[in-house]
Amino acid sequence: MVEPLDEALDGYTKASSEWNDCIYDSDFSCDVDDLDLSSGWLLAGASLLSAEEFVDGADGDAA
C-alpha cells in the first residue's frame, strides 16, 4: 500500500512544482493557460485508487 501512496504523492508533487514554477516565473514566459497538469493528477488518482482497492480487499486489516 505504501508504494501506490508514494506514487500518488509524487504525481501531486510534480504537478504542484510545475504549477509553482510557472506562476512564480520571473521572466513571465510561462502561460498558465498552456499548462497541462493532467498527467500528474491522473497518475496520482490511479495510484490512490490502487491503495484504496488494497485496503478494501484487506477489509482494512492488512493496511
N, CA, C and O atoms as a Maestro MAE file, in Angstrom:
{
 s_m_m2io_version
 :::
 2.0.0
}

f_m_ct {
 s_m_title
 :::
 protein
 m_atom[252] {
  # First column is atom index #
  i_m_mmod_type
  r_m_x_coord
  r_m_y_coord
  r_m_z_coord
  i_m_residue_number
  s_m_chain_name
  s_m_pdb_residue_name
  s_m_pdb_atom_name
  i_m_atomic_number
  :::
  1 25 0.815 -1.183 0.000 1 A "MET " " N  " 7
  2 3 0.000 0.000 0.000 1 A "MET " " CA " 6
  3 2 0.863 1.254 0.000 1 A "MET " " C  " 6
  4 15 0.446 2.292 -0.512 1 A "MET " " O  " 8
  5 25 2.050 1.168 0.564 2 A "VAL " " N  " 7
  6 3 2.915 2.342 0.637 2 A "VAL " " CA " 6
  7 2 3.339 2.800 -0.760 2 A "VAL " " C  " 6
  8 15 3.402 3.999 -1.031 2 A "VAL " " O  " 8
  9 25 3.626 1.848 -1.637 3 A "GLU " " N  " 7
  10 3 4.091 2.204 -2.981 3 A "GLU " " CA " 6
  11 2 3.064 3.033 -3.764 3 A "GLU " " C  " 6
  12 15 3.435 4.065 -4.323 3 A "GLU " " O  " 8
  13 25 1.783 2.624 -3.827 4 A "PRO " " N  " 7
  14 3 0.820 3.461 -4.545 4 A "PRO " " CA " 6
  15 2 0.636 4.837 -3.908 4 A "PRO " " C  " 6
  16 15 0.453 5.829 -4.614 4 A "PRO " " O  " 8
  17 25 0.684 4.899 -2.586 5 A "LEU " " N  " 7
  18 3 0.551 6.205 -1.931 5 A "LEU " " CA " 6
  19 2 1.759 7.090 -2.222 5 A "LEU " " C  " 6
  20 15 1.621 8.301 -2.393 5 A "LEU " " O  " 8
  21 25 2.943 6.482 -2.278 6 A "ASP " " N  " 7
  22 3 4.148 7.224 -2.620 6 A "ASP " " CA " 6
  23 2 4.069 7.736 -4.057 6 A "ASP " " C  " 6
  24 15 4.459 8.870 -4.335 6 A "ASP " " O  " 8
  25 25 3.566 6.905 -4.967 7 A "GLU " " N  " 7
  26 3 3.397 7.315 -6.361 7 A "GLU " " CA " 6
  27 2 2.386 8.458 -6.474 7 A "GLU " " C  " 6
  28 15 2.578 9.386 -7.259 7 A "GLU " " O  " 8
  29 25 1.319 8.387 -5.696 8 A "ALA " " N  " 7
  30 3 0.318 9.453 -5.711 8 A "ALA " " CA " 6
  31 2 0.922 10.763 -5.238 8 A "ALA " " C  " 6
  32 15 0.725 11.806 -5.861 8 A "ALA " " O  " 8
  33 25 1.649 10.707 -4.148 9 A "LEU " " N  " 7
  34 3 2.289 11.914 -3.627 9 A "LEU " " CA " 6
  35 2 3.275 12.478 -4.643 9 A "LEU " " C  " 6
  36 15 3.362 13.693 -4.819 9 A "LEU " " O  " 8
  37 25 4.013 11.603 -5.306 10 A "ASP " " N  " 7
  38 3 4.971 12.038 -6.324 10 A "ASP " " CA " 6
  39 2 4.260 12.743 -7.479 10 A "ASP " " C  " 6
  40 15 4.727 13.775 -7.962 10 A "ASP " " O  " 8
  41 25 3.130 12.184 -7.921 11 A "GLY " " N  " 7
  42 3 2.370 12.810 -9.007 11 A "GLY " " CA " 6
  43 2 1.840 14.178 -8.628 11 A "GLY " " C  " 6
  44 15 1.944 15.126 -9.406 11 A "GLY " " O  " 8
  45 25 1.272 14.287 -7.437 12 A "TYR " " N  " 7
  46 3 0.777 15.582 -6.964 12 A "TYR " " CA " 6
  47 2 1.922 16.577 -6.784 12 A "TYR " " C  " 6
  48 15 1.765 17.756 -7.098 12 A "TYR " " O  " 8
  49 25 3.064 16.122 -6.285 13 A "THR " " N  " 7
  50 3 4.216 16.995 -6.070 13 A "THR " " CA " 6
  51 2 4.749 17.530 -7.390 13 A "THR " " C  " 6
  52 15 5.073 18.713 -7.497 13 A "THR " " O  " 8
  53 25 4.843 16.665 -8.396 14 A "LYS " " N  " 7
  54 3 5.329 17.112 -9.711 14 A "LYS " " CA " 6
  55 2 4.394 18.142 -10.323 14 A "LYS " " C  " 6
  56 15 4.849 19.148 -10.867 14 A "LYS " " O  " 8
  57 25 3.101 17.900 -10.238 15 A "ALA " " N  " 7
  58 3 2.130 18.856 -10.775 15 A "ALA " " CA " 6
  59 2 2.206 20.179 -10.024 15 A "ALA " " C  " 6
  60 15 2.149 21.247 -10.633 15 A "ALA " " O  " 8
  61 25 2.333 20.109 -8.713 16 A "SER " " N  " 7
  62 3 2.437 21.321 -7.903 16 A "SER " " CA " 6
  63 2 3.701 22.104 -8.232 16 A "SER " " C  " 6
  64 15 3.672 23.331 -8.323 16 A "SER " " O  " 8
  65 25 4.795 21.401 -8.407 17 A "SER " " N  " 7
  66 3 6.057 22.065 -8.737 17 A "SER " " CA " 6
  67 2 5.975 22.752 -10.096 17 A "SER " " C  " 6
  68 15 6.446 23.877 -10.265 17 A "SER " " O  " 8
  69 25 5.375 22.067 -11.055 18 A "GLU " " N  " 7
  70 3 5.228 22.658 -12.387 18 A "GLU " " CA " 6
  71 2 4.360 23.918 -12.317 18 A "GLU " " C  " 6
  72 15 4.676 24.930 -12.943 18 A "GLU " " O  " 8
  73 25 3.283 23.850 -11.563 19 A "TRP " " N  " 7
  74 3 2.396 24.998 -11.384 19 A "TRP " " CA " 6
  75 2 3.146 26.159 -10.723 19 A "TRP " " C  " 6
  76 15 3.090 27.293 -11.200 19 A "TRP " " O  " 8
  77 25 3.847 25.867 -9.623 20 A "ASN " " N  " 7
  78 3 4.581 26.917 -8.916 20 A "ASN " " CA " 6
  79 2 5.685 27.515 -9.775 20 A "ASN " " C  " 6
  80 15 5.892 28.728 -9.763 20 A "ASN " " O  " 8
  81 25 6.395 26.676 -10.521 21 A "ASP " " N  " 7
  82 3 7.445 27.192 -11.406 21 A "ASP " " CA " 6
  83 2 6.869 28.165 -12.419 21 A "ASP " " C  " 6
  84 15 7.509 29.153 -12.779 21 A "ASP " " O  " 8
  85 25 5.664 27.883 -12.873 22 A "CYS " " N  " 7
  86 3 5.039 28.751 -13.866 22 A "CYS " " CA " 6
  87 2 4.547 30.060 -13.244 22 A "CYS " " C  " 6
  88 15 4.831 31.139 -13.765 22 A "CYS " " O  " 8
  89 25 3.820 29.970 -12.146 23 A "ILE " " N  " 7
  90 3 3.240 31.212 -11.606 23 A "ILE " " CA " 6
  91 2 4.277 32.125 -10.957 23 A "ILE " " C  " 6
  92 15 4.048 33.326 -10.815 23 A "ILE " " O  " 8
  93 25 5.414 31.557 -10.564 24 A "TYR " " N  " 7
  94 3 6.477 32.386 -9.979 24 A "TYR " " CA " 6
  95 2 7.621 32.619 -10.950 24 A "TYR " " C  " 6
  96 15 8.724 32.973 -10.535 24 A "TYR " " O  " 8
  97 25 7.368 32.423 -12.243 25 A "ASP " " N  " 7
  98 3 8.366 32.625 -13.284 25 A "ASP " " CA " 6
  99 2 8.721 34.110 -13.359 25 A "ASP " " C  " 6
  100 15 7.878 34.938 -13.703 25 A "ASP " " O  " 8
  101 25 9.958 34.438 -13.040 26 A "SER " " N  " 7
  102 3 10.373 35.849 -13.012 26 A "SER " " CA " 6
  103 2 10.478 36.452 -14.405 26 A "SER " " C  " 6
  104 15 10.466 37.674 -14.546 26 A "SER " " O  " 8
  105 25 10.579 35.621 -15.431 27 A "ASP " " N  " 7
  106 3 10.651 36.125 -16.808 27 A "ASP " " CA " 6
  107 2 9.269 36.299 -17.429 27 A "ASP " " C  " 6
  108 15 9.137 36.852 -18.521 27 A "ASP " " O  " 8
  109 25 8.250 35.830 -16.736 28 A "PHE " " N  " 7
  110 3 6.871 35.872 -17.224 28 A "PHE " " CA " 6
  111 2 6.735 35.181 -18.580 28 A "PHE " " C  " 6
  112 15 5.939 35.601 -19.421 28 A "PHE " " O  " 8
  113 25 7.512 34.127 -18.785 29 A "SER " " N  " 7
  114 3 7.483 33.415 -20.060 29 A "SER " " CA " 6
  115 2 6.527 32.226 -20.041 29 A "SER " " C  " 6
  116 15 6.272 31.611 -21.077 29 A "SER " " O  " 8
  117 25 6.002 31.906 -18.870 30 A "CYS " " N  " 7
  118 3 5.102 30.766 -18.756 30 A "CYS " " CA " 6
  119 2 3.658 31.250 -18.756 30 A "CYS " " C  " 6
  120 15 3.313 32.205 -18.060 30 A "CYS " " O  " 8
  121 25 2.830 30.593 -19.530 31 A "ASP " " N  " 7
  122 3 1.408 30.917 -19.596 31 A "ASP " " CA " 6
  123 2 0.637 29.794 -18.892 31 A "ASP " " C  " 6
  124 15 0.636 28.653 -19.354 31 A "ASP " " O  " 8
  125 25 -0.008 30.119 -17.792 32 A "VAL " " N  " 7
  126 3 -0.719 29.086 -17.027 32 A "VAL " " CA " 6
  127 2 -1.805 28.413 -17.857 32 A "VAL " " C  " 6
  128 15 -2.166 27.268 -17.588 32 A "VAL " " O  " 8
  129 25 -2.324 29.104 -18.851 33 A "ASP " " N  " 7
  130 3 -3.353 28.505 -19.701 33 A "ASP " " CA " 6
  131 2 -2.783 27.393 -20.574 33 A "ASP " " C  " 6
  132 15 -3.527 26.540 -21.057 33 A "ASP " " O  " 8
  133 25 -1.470 27.398 -20.778 34 A "ASP " " N  " 7
  134 3 -0.826 26.368 -21.593 34 A "ASP " " CA " 6
  135 2 -0.352 25.169 -20.774 34 A "ASP " " C  " 6
  136 15 0.102 24.174 -21.340 34 A "ASP " " O  " 8
  137 25 -0.453 25.254 -19.450 35 A "LEU " " N  " 7
  138 3 -0.017 24.138 -18.609 35 A "LEU " " CA " 6
  139 2 -0.976 22.964 -18.745 35 A "LEU " " C  " 6
  140 15 -2.195 23.139 -18.773 35 A "LEU " " O  " 8
  141 25 -0.413 21.773 -18.828 36 A "ASP " " N  " 7
  142 3 -1.220 20.557 -18.814 36 A "ASP " " CA " 6
  143 2 -0.743 19.715 -17.643 36 A "ASP " " C  " 6
  144 15 0.229 18.968 -17.754 36 A "ASP " " O  " 8
  145 25 -1.428 19.843 -16.534 37 A "LEU " " N  " 7
  146 3 -1.066 19.128 -15.316 37 A "LEU " " CA " 6
  147 2 -1.832 17.818 -15.172 37 A "LEU " " C  " 6
  148 15 -1.712 17.128 -14.160 37 A "LEU " " O  " 8
  149 25 -2.609 17.486 -16.178 38 A "SER " " N  " 7
  150 3 -3.486 16.323 -16.075 38 A "SER " " CA " 6
  151 2 -2.732 15.011 -15.914 38 A "SER " " C  " 6
  152 15 -3.222 14.109 -15.236 38 A "SER " " O  " 8
  153 25 -1.554 14.878 -16.517 39 A "SER " " N  " 7
  154 3 -0.845 13.602 -16.414 39 A "SER " " CA " 6
  155 2 -0.444 13.307 -14.964 39 A "SER " " C  " 6
  156 15 -0.571 12.172 -14.504 39 A "SER " " O  " 8
  157 25 0.033 14.320 -14.251 40 A "GLY " " N  " 7
  158 3 0.382 14.143 -12.841 40 A "GLY " " CA " 6
  159 2 -0.831 13.831 -11.991 40 A "GLY " " C  " 6
  160 15 -0.775 12.975 -11.107 40 A "GLY " " O  " 8
  161 25 -1.924 14.520 -12.254 41 A "TRP " " N  " 7
  162 3 -3.150 14.286 -11.491 41 A "TRP " " CA " 6
  163 2 -3.736 12.920 -11.796 41 A "TRP " " C  " 6
  164 15 -4.230 12.242 -10.895 41 A "TRP " " O  " 8
  165 25 -3.686 12.504 -13.069 42 A "LEU " " N  " 7
  166 3 -4.220 11.190 -13.432 42 A "LEU " " CA " 6
  167 2 -3.400 10.070 -12.804 42 A "LEU " " C  " 6
  168 15 -3.961 9.095 -12.304 42 A "LEU " " O  " 8
  169 25 -2.080 10.203 -12.828 43 A "LEU " " N  " 7
  170 3 -1.212 9.205 -12.199 43 A "LEU " " CA " 6
  171 2 -1.503 9.124 -10.701 43 A "LEU " " C  " 6
  172 15 -1.637 8.036 -10.142 43 A "LEU " " O  " 8
  173 25 -1.597 10.269 -10.072 44 A "ALA " " N  " 7
  174 3 -1.863 10.301 -8.633 44 A "ALA " " CA " 6
  175 2 -3.223 9.678 -8.314 44 A "ALA " " C  " 6
  176 15 -3.350 8.912 -7.359 44 A "ALA " " O  " 8
  177 25 -4.227 10.005 -9.108 45 A "GLY " " N  " 7
  178 3 -5.558 9.453 -8.876 45 A "GLY " " CA " 6
  179 2 -5.585 7.939 -9.036 45 A "GLY " " C  " 6
  180 15 -6.212 7.237 -8.242 45 A "GLY " " O  " 8
  181 25 -4.907 7.438 -10.060 46 A "ALA " " N  " 7
  182 3 -4.854 5.985 -10.275 46 A "ALA " " CA " 6
  183 2 -4.115 5.301 -9.130 46 A "ALA " " C  " 6
  184 15 -4.502 4.213 -8.704 46 A "ALA " " O  " 8
  185 25 -3.068 5.924 -8.636 47 A "SER " " N  " 7
  186 3 -2.308 5.354 -7.531 47 A "SER " " CA " 6
  187 2 -3.143 5.323 -6.255 47 A "SER " " C  " 6
  188 15 -3.098 4.349 -5.504 47 A "SER " " O  " 8
  189 25 -3.892 6.373 -6.014 48 A "LEU " " N  " 7
  190 3 -4.774 6.393 -4.840 48 A "LEU " " CA " 6
  191 2 -5.852 5.323 -4.952 48 A "LEU " " C  " 6
  192 15 -6.212 4.692 -3.959 48 A "LEU " " O  " 8
  193 25 -6.367 5.120 -6.162 49 A "LEU " " N  " 7
  194 3 -7.364 4.078 -6.374 49 A "LEU " " CA " 6
  195 2 -6.776 2.700 -6.079 49 A "LEU " " C  " 6
  196 15 -7.450 1.850 -5.496 49 A "LEU " " O  " 8
  197 25 -5.527 2.475 -6.478 50 A "SER " " N  " 7
  198 3 -4.863 1.193 -6.179 50 A "SER " " CA " 6
  199 2 -4.742 0.973 -4.674 50 A "SER " " C  " 6
  200 15 -4.985 -0.127 -4.178 50 A "SER " " O  " 8
  201 25 -4.370 2.016 -3.963 51 A "ALA " " N  " 7
  202 3 -4.249 1.902 -2.499 51 A "ALA " " CA " 6
  203 2 -5.610 1.639 -1.868 51 A "ALA " " C  " 6
  204 15 -5.725 0.835 -0.944 51 A "ALA " " O  " 8
  205 25 -6.630 2.311 -2.364 52 A "GLU " " N  " 7
  206 3 -7.984 2.115 -1.836 52 A "GLU " " CA " 6
  207 2 -8.468 0.688 -2.093 52 A "GLU " " C  " 6
  208 15 -9.089 0.078 -1.223 52 A "GLU " " O  " 8
  209 25 -8.189 0.156 -3.281 53 A "GLU " " N  " 7
  210 3 -8.592 -1.211 -3.595 53 A "GLU " " CA " 6
  211 2 -7.864 -2.209 -2.696 53 A "GLU " " C  " 6
  212 15 -8.442 -3.218 -2.292 53 A "GLU " " O  " 8
  213 25 -6.611 -1.930 -2.384 54 A "PHE " " N  " 7
  214 3 -5.869 -2.804 -1.476 54 A "PHE " " CA " 6
  215 2 -6.524 -2.834 -0.103 54 A "PHE " " C  " 6
  216 15 -6.725 -3.902 0.477 54 A "PHE " " O  " 8
  217 25 -6.850 -1.669 0.406 55 A "VAL " " N  " 7
  218 3 -7.471 -1.583 1.732 55 A "VAL " " CA " 6
  219 2 -8.840 -2.252 1.720 55 A "VAL " " C  " 6
  220 15 -9.187 -2.973 2.655 55 A "VAL " " O  " 8
  221 25 -9.615 -2.018 0.671 56 A "ASP " " N  " 7
  222 3 -10.945 -2.642 0.582 56 A "ASP " " CA " 6
  223 2 -10.816 -4.166 0.511 56 A "ASP " " C  " 6
  224 15 -11.614 -4.885 1.112 56 A "ASP " " O  " 8
  225 25 -9.821 -4.654 -0.218 57 A "GLY " " N  " 7
  226 3 -9.626 -6.101 -0.349 57 A "GLY " " CA " 6
  227 2 -9.150 -6.737 0.936 57 A "GLY " " C  " 6
  228 15 -9.404 -7.916 1.183 57 A "GLY " " O  " 8
  229 25 -8.466 -5.967 1.752 58 A "ALA " " N  " 7
  230 3 -7.963 -6.500 3.021 58 A "ALA " " CA " 6
  231 2 -8.902 -6.190 4.171 58 A "ALA " " C  " 6
  232 15 -8.590 -6.466 5.329 58 A "ALA " " O  " 8
  233 25 -10.045 -5.620 3.852 59 A "ASP " " N  " 7
  234 3 -11.009 -5.190 4.879 59 A "ASP " " CA " 6
  235 2 -10.359 -4.260 5.896 59 A "ASP " " C  " 6
  236 15 -10.796 -4.177 7.044 59 A "ASP " " O  " 8
  237 25 -9.306 -3.558 5.462 60 A "GLY " " N  " 7
  238 3 -8.618 -2.622 6.347 60 A "GLY " " CA " 6
  239 2 -7.656 -3.265 7.317 60 A "GLY " " C  " 6
  240 15 -6.937 -2.555 8.020 60 A "GLY " " O  " 8
  241 25 -7.617 -4.610 7.383 61 A "ASP " " N  " 7
  242 3 -6.786 -5.288 8.373 61 A "ASP " " CA " 6
  243 2 -5.302 -5.239 8.036 61 A "ASP " " C  " 6
  244 15 -4.483 -4.993 8.922 61 A "ASP " " O  " 8
  245 25 -4.937 -5.467 6.780 62 A "ALA " " N  " 7
  246 3 -3.533 -5.541 6.403 62 A "ALA " " CA " 6
  247 2 -2.934 -4.170 6.137 62 A "ALA " " C  " 6
  248 15 -1.717 -4.044 6.003 62 A "ALA " " O  " 8
  249 25 -3.747 -3.169 6.060 63 A "ALA " " N  " 7
  250 3 -3.253 -1.826 5.783 63 A "ALA " " CA " 6
  251 2 -2.626 -1.286 7.026 63 A "ALA " " C  " 6
  252 15 -2.136 -0.156 7.030 63 A "ALA " " O  " 8
  :::
 }
 m_bond[251] {
  # First column is bond index #
  i_m_from
  i_m_to
  i_m_order
  :::
  1 1 2 1
  2 2 3 1
  3 3 4 2
  4 3 5 1
  5 5 6 1
  6 6 7 1
  7 7 8 2
  8 7 9 1
  9 9 10 1
  10 10 11 1
  11 11 12 2
  12 11 13 1
  13 13 14 1
  14 14 15 1
  15 15 16 2
  16 15 17 1
  17 17 18 1
  18 18 19 1
  19 19 20 2
  20 19 21 1
  21 21 22 1
  22 22 23 1
  23 23 24 2
  24 23 25 1
  25 25 26 1
  26 26 27 1
  27 27 28 2
  28 27 29 1
  29 29 30 1
  30 30 31 1
  31 31 32 2
  32 31 33 1
  33 33 34 1
  34 34 35 1
  35 35 36 2
  36 35 37 1
  37 37 38 1
  38 38 39 1
  39 39 40 2
  40 39 41 1
  41 41 42 1
  42 42 43 1
  43 43 44 2
  44 43 45 1
  45 45 46 1
  46 46 47 1
  47 47 48 2
  48 47 49 1
  49 49 50 1
  50 50 51 1
  51 51 52 2
  52 51 53 1
  53 53 54 1
  54 54 55 1
  55 55 56 2
  56 55 57 1
  57 57 58 1
  58 58 59 1
  59 59 60 2
  60 59 61 1
  61 61 62 1
  62 62 63 1
  63 63 64 2
  64 63 65 1
  65 65 66 1
  66 66 67 1
  67 67 68 2
  68 67 69 1
  69 69 70 1
  70 70 71 1
  71 71 72 2
  72 71 73 1
  73 73 74 1
  74 74 75 1
  75 75 76 2
  76 75 77 1
  77 77 78 1
  78 78 79 1
  79 79 80 2
  80 79 81 1
  81 81 82 1
  82 82 83 1
  83 83 84 2
  84 83 85 1
  85 85 86 1
  86 86 87 1
  87 87 88 2
  88 87 89 1
  89 89 90 1
  90 90 91 1
  91 91 92 2
  92 91 93 1
  93 93 94 1
  94 94 95 1
  95 95 96 2
  96 95 97 1
  97 97 98 1
  98 98 99 1
  99 99 100 2
  100 99 101 1
  101 101 102 1
  102 102 103 1
  103 103 104 2
  104 103 105 1
  105 105 106 1
  106 106 107 1
  107 107 108 2
  108 107 109 1
  109 109 110 1
  110 110 111 1
  111 111 112 2
  112 111 113 1
  113 113 114 1
  114 114 115 1
  115 115 116 2
  116 115 117 1
  117 117 118 1
  118 118 119 1
  119 119 120 2
  120 119 121 1
  121 121 122 1
  122 122 123 1
  123 123 124 2
  124 123 125 1
  125 125 126 1
  126 126 127 1
  127 127 128 2
  128 127 129 1
  129 129 130 1
  130 130 131 1
  131 131 132 2
  132 131 133 1
  133 133 134 1
  134 134 135 1
  135 135 136 2
  136 135 137 1
  137 137 138 1
  138 138 139 1
  139 139 140 2
  140 139 141 1
  141 141 142 1
  142 142 143 1
  143 143 144 2
  144 143 145 1
  145 145 146 1
  146 146 147 1
  147 147 148 2
  148 147 149 1
  149 149 150 1
  150 150 151 1
  151 151 152 2
  152 151 153 1
  153 153 154 1
  154 154 155 1
  155 155 156 2
  156 155 157 1
  157 157 158 1
  158 158 159 1
  159 159 160 2
  160 159 161 1
  161 161 162 1
  162 162 163 1
  163 163 164 2
  164 163 165 1
  165 165 166 1
  166 166 167 1
  167 167 168 2
  168 167 169 1
  169 169 170 1
  170 170 171 1
  171 171 172 2
  172 171 173 1
  173 173 174 1
  174 174 175 1
  175 175 176 2
  176 175 177 1
  177 177 178 1
  178 178 179 1
  179 179 180 2
  180 179 181 1
  181 181 182 1
  182 182 183 1
  183 183 184 2
  184 183 185 1
  185 185 186 1
  186 186 187 1
  187 187 188 2
  188 187 189 1
  189 189 190 1
  190 190 191 1
  191 191 192 2
  192 191 193 1
  193 193 194 1
  194 194 195 1
  195 195 196 2
  196 195 197 1
  197 197 198 1
  198 198 199 1
  199 199 200 2
  200 199 201 1
  201 201 202 1
  202 202 203 1
  203 203 204 2
  204 203 205 1
  205 205 206 1
  206 206 207 1
  207 207 208 2
  208 207 209 1
  209 209 210 1
  210 210 211 1
  211 211 212 2
  212 211 213 1
  213 213 214 1
  214 214 215 1
  215 215 216 2
  216 215 217 1
  217 217 218 1
  218 218 219 1
  219 219 220 2
  220 219 221 1
  221 221 222 1
  222 222 223 1
  223 223 224 2
  224 223 225 1
  225 225 226 1
  226 226 227 1
  227 227 228 2
  228 227 229 1
  229 229 230 1
  230 230 231 1
  231 231 232 2
  232 231 233 1
  233 233 234 1
  234 234 235 1
  235 235 236 2
  236 235 237 1
  237 237 238 1
  238 238 239 1
  239 239 240 2
  240 239 241 1
  241 241 242 1
  242 242 243 1
  243 243 244 2
  244 243 245 1
  245 245 246 1
  246 246 247 1
  247 247 248 2
  248 247 249 1
  249 249 250 1
  250 250 251 1
  251 251 252 2
  :::
 }
}
